[in-house]
Amino acid sequence: MKKDLALMMALPNESKGLFEQENIQVHYSGIGKINAAFKTYEVIQKTGCKTLFNLGSAGSSVFDAHALIEVTRFVQRDMDVSPLGFEIGVTPMDEHFPAAIDLEPYFPHLQQGICGTGDSFETGKPKIDCNLVDMEGYAIAKVCKKLDVRLISVKYITDGANDTAHLDWEENLLLGARKLLSLYQDI
């Protein structure tokens, strides 16, 4: 499977150099949906991958810190056109793609989650139904869906998406990188 696979993470902070030490190529998108969409398209075009493997960090008030969660659905927590009568998470006039993008599970031993993506560092309860939050996943999923590339996404829960999230995120990244590397090496 690895020959047709490209690996993407948002930031080098999330890999802590561990993947590079093992000679594993990581494509870094940068933070946010625009950067993620652009990099996803670029990686698919340059590598010709059939599967994009997205690893990274996420916050959650539902899952325990330090857990690995496989994302099986992405939603947009910051797409809010409700004053015009649209449900939160729905992109108006985008009939070809539903508000939620479902992914086929790959890891039977991991818990599964719904990830709410938005261009903000979430420290409260999102307005949309989700149990973990990130800043890139929905954009990656949408580009993969449009280009017919399989997406597998696993998030390491670094924080509780609360008032101390920014401190917990940085403190927990090294342990997360170790767990994500171990998972990657087992595929």
N, C-alpha and C positions, 0 to 999 in steps of 0.2 A: 504494500500500500504506500510506503514512503516515497517510492519513485514518482508517483503522480500527485504528491502532496506538497503544499507550501505551508509554512508556519508563519503566523502573524501575531504580534503582540502590539500593544499601544506604545509602550515605553521601555527603554533599556532598564529602567528601575525595576520593571516587573520580572526581568530575567536575571538581573544582578550579575551578568557575564557568565553565568553557569552554562548556558546553552553554547555560547561561543567557545568556552573551554573544552567542550565535547565536540567541537567542529560541526555544530548544527547551525544551519543558516536560519536566521530570524529576520523577517521583514517587519520593521517598526512603522506604525501608521502615524504616530503622533496622537494628540488628544482631540477628541470630539468627532462628531458625525461627518463633517465635511472632509477632514483629513483622512478618516477611516474609509470613506467611500472612494476617495481618489486613490489611496494606496491599494485598496482591494482591487480596483479596476486595473491599476498598473501591474500588480503582482500576477494577476490572472493572465493578462496579455503577455507579459514577459516570460512567465514560466510555463504557461500552458497547463497548469495544474488542473486535475479533475476534482480534487478535494482541497479545501482550505481549512487548516486547523488553527483555530483562534484560541489562544490561551491568554489569561490575564487575571486581573483582580476585580473584585466587586464588593459592594457593601450589601448588608442584609440585616434586617431586624427580625428575620424569621429563622434563617439557617445559622448554625453555630459558627463562630469565628474559627478559621483554619480548615474548614470543610472544603472539599472539592465538589462543585456542583456542575453537572452537565446541563447546559441551557437547551431546552427543547421548544422554547417559544420566545421570540423577541417582540416587544411592543415599544412604541415611542411614548415616553412619559412626558415629554415637553411639547408634543404636537397638540395644541389646544385652539381649535377654531369653533368652540362651543357657542360663542355668541351668534354664529351664523347657522346654528342648528346641527352641527356635526358632533359626534361623540368624541371624547378625548381620545387621542391616539390615531384618529382617522385623518389621512391626508386628503383634502378635498380634490375632486376631479382626477383621482388616481385609481381608476376603475380596475386596472390590471393587477393591483397588489392590495391584498387585504391589510387591515390595520395590524393584524398579528401575523408574524411569519413563523411557521412551525418547522422544526428540524427533526429529522429522524434520529432517535437515540442511537448512540454507538457503544457506550460503556454501561453494561447492565449492572455493574456493581456500584455506580455512583447515583446519588440522589439527583433528581431532576428539578429544574426550576424555570420560572418565567422571568426573563430579564427585561426591566424597563430601562431603555436607553434615553439619555437626554444630555444636552450641552450645559449641564450644571452638575456640581458636586453635591449630590443629594444628602441632606442631613435630616430629613423628615419623612413623612409618609407620602408616597407619590399619589397623584390623583387617579391613577390607572391601576388595575389589578396586576400586581407583579410581586415576586418575593425576593428579588435581588436587583441591584441597580448598577449600571455602568455608563460609560460615555461614548462607546463606539459600536457596540454589537448590532443594533438594528440596522445601521448603515451597511455594515459588512454583510449582514444577512440579505439585505435587499439587493445589493450588487451581485452577490452569489446567485440569488434566485433569478435575477434578470439574465445572467450569463450561463445559467444551468450548470453551476459548479456546486458540489456538495459542501456544506459547511458543518463542521463539528466544532463546538465551542464549549470550553470548560473554564469555569471561573473559580479562583481561590478567594474565599471570603476573608477579607482583611479587617473588616470593621462592621459595626452595627448600624451604619448609615444614620448616625446620631451626632450629638454635639462634639464628641471626641473623635469622630471618624478621621479627620485629617491627621491626627496624631497616631491613631491605631494603624492607618494605612501604611505610613512610612515604616513604622516599627515592625510590621508583619511581612514585609515584602520578601525578605531573604528566605524565611521558612516557606513562603508561598512558591518562590522560584524553585526551591528544592523539590517540593511536592509536584509541581508542574513538570519539571524535568524528568522525574521518575515516571510519571504517567506517560509522557511522550516516548521515553525509551522502551516502554512496554508495548507500544502499538506495533 
